Amino acid sequence: MRPKLPTIEHEFSQYRFIKVDRDENIQLCLELNVRGLPSFIAYREGQEIGRFVNGNLKTQPEIENWIRSLK
């Protein structure tokens, strides 16, 4: 997953991507109810607008389609 992120971030440069290391931020992940990794949570103006969270490996097209669906 990690090698694909720069390409995704470049393609969707209008968004700000924040990477959170689960092992270093366990409490935050508990508060956000993140159980599967990798996980993506989208916010607009401080409100959650979408979530792509499960324990399955995500492909680049799946992530890109999810981002496009947030509009």
CNS distance restraints for C-alpha pairs under 8 A (distance, minus, plus):
assign (resid   1 and name CA) (resid   5 and name CA) 6.73 0.50 0.50
assign (resid   1 and name CA) (resid  38 and name CA) 7.90 0.50 0.50
assign (resid   1 and name CA) (resid  57 and name CA) 7.75 0.50 0.50
assign (resid   1 and name CA) (resid  58 and name CA) 7.34 0.50 0.50
assign (resid   1 and name CA) (resid  59 and name CA) 7.69 0.50 0.50
assign (resid   2 and name CA) (resid   6 and name CA) 7.99 0.50 0.50
assign (resid   4 and name CA) (resid   8 and name CA) 6.46 0.50 0.50
assign (resid   4 and name CA) (resid  60 and name CA) 6.68 0.50 0.50
assign (resid   5 and name CA) (resid   9 and name CA) 5.92 0.50 0.50
assign (resid   6 and name CA) (resid  10 and name CA) 6.05 0.50 0.50
assign (resid   7 and name CA) (resid  11 and name CA) 6.17 0.50 0.50
assign (resid   8 and name CA) (resid  12 and name CA) 6.17 0.50 0.50
assign (resid   8 and name CA) (resid  60 and name CA) 7.50 0.50 0.50
assign (resid   8 and name CA) (resid  64 and name CA) 7.05 0.50 0.50
assign (resid   9 and name CA) (resid  13 and name CA) 5.66 0.50 0.50
assign (resid   9 and name CA) (resid  15 and name CA) 7.65 0.50 0.50
assign (resid   9 and name CA) (resid  16 and name CA) 7.96 0.50 0.50
assign (resid   9 and name CA) (resid  17 and name CA) 6.91 0.50 0.50
assign (resid  20 and name CA) (resid  24 and name CA) 7.94 0.50 0.50
assign (resid  20 and name CA) (resid  25 and name CA) 7.04 0.50 0.50
assign (resid  21 and name CA) (resid  25 and name CA) 6.12 0.50 0.50
assign (resid  22 and name CA) (resid  26 and name CA) 5.45 0.50 0.50
assign (resid  22 and name CA) (resid  29 and name CA) 6.57 0.50 0.50
assign (resid  25 and name CA) (resid  29 and name CA) 6.43 0.50 0.50
assign (resid  26 and name CA) (resid  30 and name CA) 6.24 0.50 0.50
assign (resid  27 and name CA) (resid  31 and name CA) 6.19 0.50 0.50
assign (resid  28 and name CA) (resid  32 and name CA) 6.15 0.50 0.50
assign (resid  29 and name CA) (resid  33 and name CA) 5.90 0.50 0.50
assign (resid  29 and name CA) (resid  34 and name CA) 5.04 0.50 0.50
assign (resid  29 and name CA) (resid  35 and name CA) 7.45 0.50 0.50
assign (resid  30 and name CA) (resid  34 and name CA) 6.18 0.50 0.50
assign (resid  30 and name CA) (resid  35 and name CA) 7.75 0.50 0.50
assign (resid  34 and name CA) (resid  39 and name CA) 7.06 0.50 0.50
assign (resid  34 and name CA) (resid  53 and name CA) 6.93 0.50 0.50
assign (resid  35 and name CA) (resid  53 and name CA) 7.58 0.50 0.50
assign (resid  35 and name CA) (resid  54 and name CA) 7.19 0.50 0.50
assign (resid  35 and name CA) (resid  55 and name CA) 7.57 0.50 0.50
assign (resid  36 and name CA) (resid  53 and name CA) 5.85 0.50 0.50
assign (resid  36 and name CA) (resid  54 and name CA) 4.41 0.50 0.50
assign (resid  36 and name CA) (resid  55 and name CA) 4.05 0.50 0.50
assign (resid  36 and name CA) (resid  56 and name CA) 7.55 0.50 0.50
assign (resid  37 and name CA) (resid  53 and name CA) 7.03 0.50 0.50
assign (resid  37 and name CA) (resid  54 and name CA) 6.36 0.50 0.50
assign (resid  37 and name CA) (resid  55 and name CA) 5.22 0.50 0.50
assign (resid  37 and name CA) (resid  56 and name CA) 7.46 0.50 0.50
assign (resid  38 and name CA) (resid  53 and name CA) 7.08 0.50 0.50
assign (resid  38 and name CA) (resid  54 and name CA) 7.29 0.50 0.50
assign (resid  38 and name CA) (resid  55 and name CA) 6.86 0.50 0.50
assign (resid  38 and name CA) (resid  56 and name CA) 7.79 0.50 0.50
assign (resid  38 and name CA) (resid  57 and name CA) 7.22 0.50 0.50
assign (resid  38 and name CA) (resid  58 and name CA) 7.67 0.50 0.50
assign (resid  39 and name CA) (resid  51 and name CA) 7.66 0.50 0.50
assign (resid  39 and name CA) (resid  52 and name CA) 5.79 0.50 0.50
assign (resid  39 and name CA) (resid  53 and name CA) 4.46 0.50 0.50
assign (resid  39 and name CA) (resid  54 and name CA) 6.57 0.50 0.50
assign (resid  40 and name CA) (resid  51 and name CA) 5.79 0.50 0.50
assign (resid  40 and name CA) (resid  52 and name CA) 4.98 0.50 0.50
assign (resid  40 and name CA) (resid  53 and name CA) 6.08 0.50 0.50
assign (resid  41 and name CA) (resid  48 and name CA) 7.11 0.50 0.50
assign (resid  41 and name CA) (resid  49 and name CA) 7.82 0.50 0.50
assign (resid  41 and name CA) (resid  50 and name CA) 5.84 0.50 0.50
assign (resid  41 and name CA) (resid  51 and name CA) 4.47 0.50 0.50
assign (resid  41 and name CA) (resid  52 and name CA) 6.31 0.50 0.50
assign (resid  41 and name CA) (resid  53 and name CA) 7.64 0.50 0.50
assign (resid  42 and name CA) (resid  48 and name CA) 5.78 0.50 0.50
assign (resid  42 and name CA) (resid  49 and name CA) 5.60 0.50 0.50
assign (resid  42 and name CA) (resid  50 and name CA) 5.05 0.50 0.50
assign (resid  42 and name CA) (resid  51 and name CA) 6.25 0.50 0.50
assign (resid  43 and name CA) (resid  47 and name CA) 5.19 0.50 0.50
assign (resid  43 and name CA) (resid  48 and name CA) 4.31 0.50 0.50
assign (resid  43 and name CA) (resid  49 and name CA) 5.34 0.50 0.50
assign (resid  43 and name CA) (resid  50 and name CA) 7.11 0.50 0.50
assign (resid  44 and name CA) (resid  48 and name CA) 6.49 0.50 0.50
assign (resid  44 and name CA) (resid  49 and name CA) 6.45 0.50 0.50
assign (resid  49 and name CA) (resid  70 and name CA) 7.08 0.50 0.50
assign (resid  50 and name CA) (resid  70 and name CA) 6.62 0.50 0.50
assign (resid  52 and name CA) (resid  66 and name CA) 7.39 0.50 0.50
assign (resid  58 and name CA) (resid  62 and name CA) 6.29 0.50 0.50
assign (resid  58 and name CA) (resid  63 and name CA) 6.72 0.50 0.50
assign (resid  59 and name CA) (resid  63 and name CA) 6.39 0.50 0.50
assign (resid  60 and name CA) (resid  64 and name CA) 6.13 0.50 0.50
assign (resid  61 and name CA) (resid  65 and name CA) 5.96 0.50 0.50
assign (resid  62 and name CA) (resid  66 and name CA) 6.14 0.50 0.50
assign (resid  63 and name CA) (resid  67 and name CA) 6.24 0.50 0.50
assign (resid  64 and name CA) (resid  68 and name CA) 6.23 0.50 0.50
assign (resid  65 and name CA) (resid  69 and name CA) 6.20 0.50 0.50
assign (resid  66 and name CA) (resid  70 and name CA) 6.76 0.50 0.50
assign (resid  67 and name CA) (resid  71 and name CA) 7.86 0.50 0.50
